[in-house]
Amino acid sequence: MMGKKSVLAASLVPWLLSLVVMVVQAGDPYLFFTWNVTYGTRSPLGVPQQVILINNQFPGPNLNTTTNNNIVLNVYNNLDEPLLFTWSGIQQRKNSWQDGMPGTMCPIQPGKNFTYQFQVKDQIGSFYYFPTTDFMKAAGGFGGLRVNSRLLIPVPFADPEDDYTVLMGDWYSRSHTILRKQLDSGKTLGKPAGVLINGKQGKVGDDKEEPLFLMKPGKTYRYRICNVGMKNSLNFRIQGHTMKLVEIEGSHTQQSTYDSLDIHLGQCYSVLVTADKDPKDYYMVASTRFTKYHLQATGKIRYTNGKGSASSILPEAPNGWAWSLNQFRSFRWNLTASAARPNPQGSYKYGQINITRTIKLVNTIGIADGKLRYAINGASHINPETPLKLAEYYNVPQKVFKYATIPDEPAADVNKVTVGPIVLNATFRNFVEIIFENHEKSIQSWHLDGYSFFPVAIEPGKWTPEKRKNYNNLDAVSRYTIQVYPHSWAAILLTFDNAGMWNIRSECVERSYLGQQLYISVLSPERSIRDEYSMPDSALVCGIVKDMPKPKPYA
C-alpha cells in the first residue's frame, strides 16, 4: 500500500547524519534518497513484460516531503539507455538545471549515477515523477511525490487517518522499445492494452484479490489521485462513496463533493473519503473517457472490520465532454486557505494584472519526410544533442537553436510541418496570456514546467480577444496542467517570474515524443543568482559544450 505509514525506499547515508542535524538546525531540512533503476519482469495486464523498476518497485517509491525540504536523490542508471527523471509540478525555482528534461539536462548514461539536488520551495500538494528520455515512461519508472504542509501553516481540513496515493493510467503491453520503433517508423500507437491502478488491472469478482487500501469505519482518508498514463483521460470513482475535493495540483480548492472525477493526462487531485458505509469491500474504478473503446481498472478498498465482498456492479462513468467541462467550471480556488505560506491564496489578485503578451498555441498534425509528426503552430520539436539550457549558458545558442521559432499568432496554414528545436523568448516577470486552441476531435492535455498558472476559461470554438469578458478573474485554481476539449480553447494566465528554460508539452506521450512540445527561455537581465542559480558543478555536460571552458557563474 502507498500510504504515509509505508516505508519509503530512502537511503540515508550514516556518515551524513551529523551534517543533516546541523543543516536542519541552520535552515530547511535535507532528505536523502538513493534509487537503483533497473529493468524487471512484471505482469500488470496478466502477461509478463519488461518494466522499469526503482529499488525493485513498480510503480516507483513515493517521495514524501514537506514544504521547503531540500531533496538529495542519487540515481543509479542500471538500464541500457540514457535516463532522466522529471518532477511534474515541482517548480524548481531558479533551478531548471534539475528539471530533468532533455532541453535542460544531459542524461545519465548507462552504468553511471547522478545526484539530483532541488528544493520543494513554497509548494504543497500532490505531484508525481516519471522518466523523460526516449519514451521510457511506457515502461514505468513513475511514482508519487507529495509535499506536505509545514506544521505552522494551517490546512483547511482535519488531519486524515491516512494518506494514500493512487497512480492510474492507460498502459501498453508492448515494450517501450517496440513502441518507440513504431513511432519512429511514422505510425501511431493506437489503442492501449488496458488501464492500471498502482501497477495492477484488478479483476472484478476475485475474492482472493488483496485490497490496495484499508479504511477504519468512521475515519476519513486522503486519496491523491494522479493520471500518469500515456494517451487517455480517465474517470475515477469509488463504489458507494462520494469524494470531497480539497486540492488540485498544489492548490487548496473550495470543498465540493463529487460522485466521480474526470482526471486528464498529467493531472493530480486530492480528495477526502469517509468510511461511513456498510463494512465490507468496495471497488475503486478508473476508466477511459472520450474514446470509442472502453478500458478500465479496479482496485479494492477494504473496511478493517469488513465481512462482505465488493459488489460486481460497478458505478458508471458519465457520458460526453459537456459534463466534464461543467465539472471543470465547478472547481474554485479556496481564497481564504493558506497554501505553502501563511498568507491566504486569494491575496494574489491575478485578475487585476495587465496582460503584456498573448501567445496562441494550436496543436496540429502533419507529415515530415514521409513520417507522422505532431506540432505546435506547424512546428515540430526535436531535442538536439546539446541541451538548450547548456547551449544558452555557454553562450552558443546560435549553434543549437534559434529563438522565437514560432510566432505568437499562428499562421493561417499550420498544416505544413517544419522540424527542429522550438524555443520562445519570454521577458522576465512579464504577465502573459497563453491560449491553447484545439482544432481536433480528440481531447488534449498540456503541461508547463517551472510554474503554476491560472486557467481562466475553457470554451468551445475559437478564441478571440472578446472572449476575455468570460474569464474567471477571481478564483481559478492555480495549477500546472490544463485540458482542452475537442474543437475548443483554453486560456491561462501567469507571470514569467522563474528564470530558466522551461518545457511546455502535450501530456500525451506519443504526441510529445513526435514533436508536440516546446521550450520557453526566461532570462533575467541581471544574470544574478538572486534570479537564477548558476550551473551546478555537478551538472553533466554533453554535446558541443562538452570540451568548452565553463562560463563564470552568475554574480
C-alpha positions in Angstrom: 0.0 0.0 0.0 1.1 3.5 -0.8 0.3 5.3 2.5 2.1 7.7 4.7 2.8 4.9 7.1 4.6 2.9 4.4 8.3 2.7 4.4 9.9 4.8 1.7 12.8 3.5 -0.2 15.2 6.1 1.1 18.8 5.6 1.8 20.2 7.9 4.5 24.0 7.8 4.5 25.1 7.2 8.1 28.1 9.4 8.0 26.0 12.3 6.9 23.7 12.1 10.0 25.6 14.7 11.9 25.6 17.0 8.8 21.9 16.6 8.4 21.3 17.7 12.0 23.4 20.8 11.5 21.6 21.7 8.3 18.2 21.2 9.8 19.2 23.5 12.7 20.6 26.1 10.3 17.9 26.1 7.7 15.5 23.9 5.8 15.8 20.1 6.3 17.6 17.8 3.8 16.2 14.5 2.7 18.5 11.9 1.2 17.4 9.1 -1.2 19.1 6.5 -3.3 17.4 5.0 -6.3 18.6 1.9 -8.1 16.9 1.9 -11.5 16.7 -1.4 -13.3 14.7 -3.5 -15.7 12.5 -6.2 -14.3 9.6 -8.5 -15.3 6.1 -7.9 -14.1 2.6 -8.8 -15.4 0.5 -5.7 -15.0 -2.0 -6.9 -17.6 -1.6 -10.6 -16.9 1.2 -11.1 -19.4 4.9 -10.9 -18.4 6.7 -7.8 -19.8 9.7 -5.8 -19.2 9.2 -2.7 -16.9 11.4 -0.2 -15.2 11.8 -0.7 -11.5 13.1 1.8 -8.9 14.5 -0.1 -5.9 12.7 -3.2 -7.3 9.3 -1.4 -7.1 6.7 -0.9 -9.8 5.4 1.8 -9.6 8.3 3.5 -8.0 8.5 4.6 -4.3 6.6 7.6 -3.0 8.7 10.7 -2.3 7.2 12.1 0.9 8.4 15.6 1.5 7.4 18.8 3.3 7.4 22.4 2.1 10.9 23.8 1.6 12.6 20.4 2.1 15.9 20.0 0.2 15.9 16.8 -1.8 19.2 15.0 -2.5 18.4 12.0 -4.7 21.2 9.8 -6.1 20.0 7.9 -9.2 22.0 4.9 -10.4 21.1 4.1 -14.0 21.4 0.3 -14.5 19.4 0.4 -17.7 20.9 0.1 -21.2 19.8 3.5 -22.2 20.3 7.1 -21.1 17.9 8.2 -18.3 16.4 11.4 -16.9 13.6 12.0 -14.4 11.3 15.0 -14.2 9.3 16.1 -11.1 6.0 17.0 -12.6 4.6 20.1 -11.0 7.7 20.9 -8.8 8.5 24.4 -9.9 12.3 24.2 -9.4 12.5 27.9 -8.5 15.6 29.4 -10.2 16.8 25.9 -10.9 15.8 24.5 -14.3 19.2 22.7 -14.0 17.3 20.0 -12.0 14.1 19.8 -14.1 15.0 16.6 -15.7 14.0 17.4 -19.3 16.2 16.8 -22.3 16.2 20.5 -23.1 17.8 21.3 -19.7 20.0 18.4 -18.7 22.3 15.9 -20.2 21.1 12.3 -19.5 22.6 9.9 -17.0 24.4 7.3 -19.1 24.0 3.6 -18.6 26.1 2.3 -15.7 26.5 5.8 -14.3 24.8 7.8 -11.5 23.8 11.4 -10.9 22.6 13.2 -7.8 19.6 15.5 -8.2 19.5 18.4 -5.7 16.4 20.6 -5.5 14.1 22.2 -3.1 10.3 21.9 -3.0 10.3 25.7 -2.4 7.0 27.3 -1.3 4.8 24.4 -2.5 2.3 22.0 -1.1 0.2 19.3 -2.8 0.2 16.3 -5.0 2.6 15.6 -7.8 4.4 12.7 -9.5 7.7 11.9 -11.3 8.5 10.0 -14.4 11.4 9.3 -16.9 11.6 11.7 -19.8 14.1 10.1 -22.2 13.3 8.0 -25.2 9.7 7.0 -24.5 10.7 5.3 -21.2 7.5 6.3 -19.5 5.8 3.5 -21.4 7.9 1.1 -19.3 7.1 2.6 -15.9 9.6 4.4 -13.7 6.9 6.7 -12.4 5.8 7.3 -8.8 4.0 9.7 -6.4 5.5 12.8 -5.0 3.8 14.6 -2.2 4.6 17.9 -0.5 3.1 18.2 2.9 2.3 21.5 4.6 4.5 22.7 7.4 3.1 22.3 10.9 2.9 26.0 11.4 0.7 26.5 8.3 -3.0 25.6 8.8 -4.6 23.2 6.4 -8.3 23.7 5.6 -9.4 20.2 6.8 -8.7 17.9 9.7 -5.7 15.5 9.5 -6.9 12.3 7.7 -6.4 8.9 9.3 -4.1 8.1 6.5 -2.8 9.5 3.2 -2.9 7.2 0.1 -1.5 7.6 -3.4 -3.4 6.4 -6.5 -1.5 6.2 -9.7 -3.8 5.4 -12.6 -3.1 5.4 -16.3 -3.6 3.5 -19.6 -0.9 1.0 -20.4 0.5 -0.9 -23.4 1.6 -4.5 -23.2 4.4 -4.0 -25.7 7.8 -2.9 -24.6 8.8 0.8 -24.8 11.5 -0.1 -27.4 8.9 -1.7 -29.7 6.5 1.2 -29.2 9.3 3.7 -29.9 10.3 1.9 -33.1 6.7 2.1 -34.2 6.6 5.8 -33.7 10.0 6.3 -35.3 8.7 4.5 -38.4 5.9 7.1 -38.7 3.0 5.1 -37.3 0.7 5.9 -34.4 0.4 3.6 -31.4 -3.3 3.1 -31.5 -5.4 1.8 -28.6 -3.7 1.0 -25.3 -4.0 -2.6 -24.0 -5.6 -1.6 -20.6 -5.7 0.6 -17.6 -3.7 0.2 -14.4 -4.2 1.4 -10.8 -0.9 1.3 -8.9 0.5 -1.1 -11.4 -2.4 -3.5 -11.4 -5.5 -4.0 -13.5 -7.7 -5.7 -11.0 -10.3 -8.4 -11.6 -13.9 -7.8 -10.6 -15.3 -10.7 -8.6 -12.0 -12.2 -7.5 -12.4 -12.6 -3.7 -8.8 -13.6 -3.3 -7.5 -10.3 -4.6 -5.8 -8.3 -1.9 -7.0 -4.8 -1.2 -5.0 -1.8 -2.3 -6.1 0.2 0.7 -7.6 -0.3 4.2 -10.1 2.1 5.9 -11.3 2.0 9.5 -15.1 2.6 9.9 -15.9 6.2 10.7 -12.5 7.5 9.7 -11.6 9.9 6.8 -8.8 9.3 4.4 -7.0 11.4 1.9 -6.5 9.9 -1.6 -4.1 11.6 -4.0 -5.1 10.5 -7.5 -2.8 11.1 -10.5 -3.3 10.2 -14.1 0.2 9.0 -15.1 -1.0 7.4 -18.3 0.1 7.7 -22.0 -3.0 8.6 -24.0 -6.4 8.9 -22.3 -8.3 10.9 -19.8 -9.7 8.8 -17.1 -12.8 8.9 -14.8 -12.2 7.9 -11.2 -14.9 6.9 -8.8 -15.3 4.7 -5.6 -18.2 2.3 -5.3 -20.8 3.6 -2.9 -18.7 6.6 -1.7 -18.5 10.3 -2.5 -15.3 12.3 -2.7 -14.7 15.7 -1.2 -12.2 17.6 -3.4 -9.7 19.5 -1.3 -6.6 20.1 -3.6 -5.7 20.2 -7.2 -2.0 20.2 -8.2 -0.7 22.2 -5.3 -3.7 24.5 -4.6 -6.4 24.1 -1.9 -9.9 24.2 -3.5 -13.3 25.0 -2.3 -14.5 21.7 -0.9 -17.2 20.4 -3.2 -18.4 16.8 -3.2 -18.4 14.6 -6.3 -19.5 11.1 -7.3 -16.7 10.8 -9.9 -13.9 13.0 -11.3 -12.5 13.3 -14.8 -8.8 13.4 -14.4 -6.9 14.2 -17.5 -3.3 13.2 -18.5 -0.7 14.5 -16.1 -3.2 15.8 -13.5 -3.3 15.2 -9.8 -6.3 15.7 -7.5 -6.7 15.2 -3.7 -10.0 14.0 -2.2 -11.2 13.1 1.3 -13.2 9.9 1.6 -15.0 8.9 4.8 -15.6 5.2 5.6 -19.3 5.6 6.5 -20.8 2.7 4.6 -21.5 -0.9 5.4 -18.3 -2.6 6.5 -17.2 -4.7 3.5 -15.1 -4.4 0.3 -15.6 -1.7 -2.3 -14.1 -1.2 -5.7 -12.4 2.0 -6.9 -12.7 2.3 -10.7 -10.7 4.1 -13.3 -12.0 4.0 -16.9 -11.3 5.7 -20.2 -13.2 8.8 -21.3 -13.9 10.4 -24.7 -13.0 7.2 -26.6 -14.9 4.7 -28.8 -13.3 1.9 -26.8 -13.8 1.1 -23.0 -10.9 0.2 -20.8 -10.9 0.1 -17.1 -9.0 -0.9 -14.0 -10.3 -1.7 -10.5 -8.8 -1.8 -7.1 -10.2 -2.9 -3.7 -10.7 -0.8 -0.7 -11.4 -2.9 2.4 -13.0 -1.8 5.7 -10.9 -3.2 8.5 -13.8 -5.0 10.1 -15.4 -5.8 6.8 -17.1 -9.2 6.2 -18.6 -8.9 2.8 -17.3 -9.0 -0.8 -17.5 -6.0 -3.1 -20.5 -5.8 -5.4 -19.7 -6.8 -9.0 -22.0 -3.9 -10.2 -19.6 -1.0 -10.8 -20.6 2.7 -10.9 -20.7 4.0 -14.4 -18.7 7.0 -15.8 -20.6 10.0 -17.2 -21.0 10.4 -21.0 -19.8 13.2 -23.2 -17.4 16.1 -22.6 -20.0 18.7 -21.8 -20.3 17.1 -18.3 -16.6 17.2 -18.0 -16.4 20.9 -18.9 -19.1 21.7 -16.4 -17.1 19.9 -13.7 -14.0 21.9 -14.6 -16.0 25.1 -14.2 -17.1 24.0 -10.7 -13.5 23.9 -9.4 -12.7 27.0 -7.4 -9.7 28.3 -5.6 -10.0 28.4 -1.8 -9.3 32.1 -1.4 -9.1 32.1 2.4 -6.9 29.0 2.9 -3.2 29.2 3.2 -1.0 27.1 1.0 2.8 27.0 1.4 2.9 30.4 3.1 0.8 31.9 5.9 -0.9 34.4 3.7 -4.2 33.3 2.1 -4.1 32.0 -1.5 -6.6 34.7 -2.5 -4.2 37.5 -1.6 -2.7 37.2 -5.0 -5.0 39.2 -7.3 -4.1 37.8 -10.7 -7.2 39.2 -12.3 -6.1 42.8 -11.7 -2.8 42.5 -13.6 -2.4 43.9 -17.1 -1.6 41.3 -19.8 1.6 42.2 -21.7 1.7 39.5 -24.2 -0.7 36.9 -25.8 0.7 33.6 -27.1 -1.6 31.3 -29.1 -0.6 27.7 -29.4 -2.5 25.4 -31.9 -1.9 21.7 -31.8 -1.5 20.3 -35.3 -0.7 17.0 -37.1 1.3 16.6 -40.3 3.9 14.7 -42.3 7.6 15.5 -42.4 9.9 13.4 -44.5 7.1 10.9 -45.1 6.5 10.3 -41.4 3.9 11.3 -38.8 4.8 14.4 -36.7 2.8 16.3 -34.1 3.3 20.0 -34.0 2.5 23.4 -32.4 1.7 26.2 -34.8 3.1 24.0 -37.6 6.5 23.4 -35.9 7.5 20.0 -34.5 10.2 20.0 -31.8 13.3 17.7 -31.7 15.8 17.5 -28.9 19.3 18.4 -30.1 22.3 16.6 -28.8 23.2 19.7 -26.7 20.5 20.6 -24.2 19.1 24.0 -24.9 19.9 25.4 -21.5 23.5 24.4 -21.7 23.9 26.0 -25.1 22.4 29.2 -23.7 24.5 29.2 -20.6 27.7 28.6 -22.6 26.6 31.4 -24.9 26.4 29.3 -28.1 22.7 29.1 -28.6 23.0 30.0 -32.3 24.9 26.7 -32.9 22.0 24.7 -31.5 18.7 26.6 -31.9 17.0 29.8 -32.9 14.9 31.9 -30.6 11.3 32.9 -31.5 11.0 29.7 -33.6 7.2 30.2 -33.9 5.2 33.5 -33.9 2.8 34.3 -31.0 0.0 34.2 -33.5 0.0 31.0 -35.7 0.0 31.4 -39.5 -3.2 30.8 -41.4 -1.9 27.4 -42.7 -0.4 25.4 -39.8 -0.7 22.0 -41.6 2.7 22.3 -43.2 5.1 20.9 -40.6 8.7 22.0 -40.1 11.0 20.1 -37.7 13.6 21.5 -35.4 14.1 22.8 -31.8 11.4 25.2 -30.7 12.4 27.9 -28.3 10.4 31.0 -27.4 11.8 34.1 -25.6 9.9 35.4 -22.6 10.6 38.7 -20.8 11.4 38.1 -17.1 8.5 39.0 -14.8 6.0 39.8 -17.6 2.4 38.8 -17.1 1.3 36.8 -20.1 -1.8 35.1 -21.6 -1.4 31.7 -23.3 -4.2 30.3 -25.5 -4.3 26.6 -26.3 -6.5 26.0 -29.3 -7.6 22.6 -30.3 -9.0 22.0 -33.8 -9.0 18.3 -33.5 -11.7 15.7 -32.5 -9.7 14.4 -29.6 -9.1 16.0 -26.2 -5.7 17.5 -25.4 -3.8 17.9 -22.1 -1.0 20.5 -21.7 1.7 20.9 -19.0 4.1 23.8 -18.2 7.2 23.2 -16.2 8.5 25.7 -13.7 5.2 27.4 -13.0 1.7 27.3 -11.8 -0.8 29.2 -13.9 -4.4 30.3 -13.7 -6.8 28.5 -16.2 -9.3 31.3 -16.5 -11.5 29.8 -19.2 -12.3 26.8 -21.4 -14.9 27.2 -24.1 -16.0 25.6 -27.4 -14.9 27.2 -30.7 -12.0 29.5 -31.5 -10.6 32.2 -29.2 -10.9 35.9 -29.9 -9.9 38.8 -27.6 -13.6 39.4 -26.9 -13.7 36.1 -25.0 -11.8 37.7 -22.2 -15.0 39.0 -20.8 -15.8 35.4 -19.9 -12.6 34.9 -17.9 -12.7 33.8 -14.2 -10.5 36.6 -12.9 -11.2 35.8 -9.2 -10.8 32.2 -8.1 -9.4 30.0 -10.9 -7.4 27.1 -9.4 -3.7 27.7 -9.7 -2.2 24.5 -11.3 0.3 23.1 -13.8 -1.8 21.2 -16.4 -4.9 22.1 -18.4 -7.1 20.0 -20.7 -8.5 21.4 -24.0 -11.7 19.7 -25.2 -12.3 18.9 -28.9 -12.8 22.0 -31.1 -12.3 24.2 -28.1 -9.8 26.5 -26.5 -8.3 27.2 -23.0 -6.8 30.4 -21.7 -4.2 30.5 -18.9 -2.6 33.5 -17.2 0.8 33.6 -15.4 3.8 35.7 -14.6 7.1 34.6 -16.0 8.9 35.2 -12.7 11.0 31.9 -12.7 14.2 32.3 -14.7 15.3 29.3 -16.6 14.5 27.1 -19.7 11.0 25.6 -19.3 9.1 22.9 -21.2 5.5 23.2 -22.5 4.4 19.8 -23.7 1.4 17.7 -24.6 0.9 15.2 -21.8 0.0 12.6 -24.5 3.5 10.9 -24.6 3.1 9.9 -28.2 2.5 13.5 -29.2 5.3 15.0 -27.2 7.7 12.3 -28.4 6.8 13.2 -32.0 7.3 16.9 -31.5 4.3 18.5 -29.7 6.3 20.4 -27.2 8.5 23.5 -27.0 10.7 25.4 -24.5 10.4 28.9 -23.2 13.6 30.7 -22.3 13.1 33.1 -19.4 16.3 35.1 -18.8 16.9 37.6 -16.1 18.7 40.7 -17.5 20.7 40.9 -14.3 22.3 37.4 -14.7 22.3 37.2 -10.9 21.9 34.3 -8.5 19.1 36.4 -7.0 17.0 35.4 -10.0 18.6 32.1 -11.2 21.2 29.7 -9.9 24.4 29.2 -11.8 25.1 25.9 -13.5 25.9 23.4 -10.7 29.4 22.0 -10.5 27.8 18.5 -10.5 25.9 19.1 -13.8 26.5 16.6 -16.6 28.0 18.1 -19.7 27.4 16.8 -23.3 27.1 17.9 -26.9 29.1 20.8 -28.3 29.8 22.3 -24.9 31.5 19.2 -23.5 35.0 20.4 -24.0 34.4 24.1 -23.7 35.6 26.0 -20.6 32.8 26.5 -18.1 31.4 30.1 -18.0 31.8 32.2 -15.0 28.9 31.8 -12.5 26.3 34.4 -12.2 27.1 37.3 -9.9 
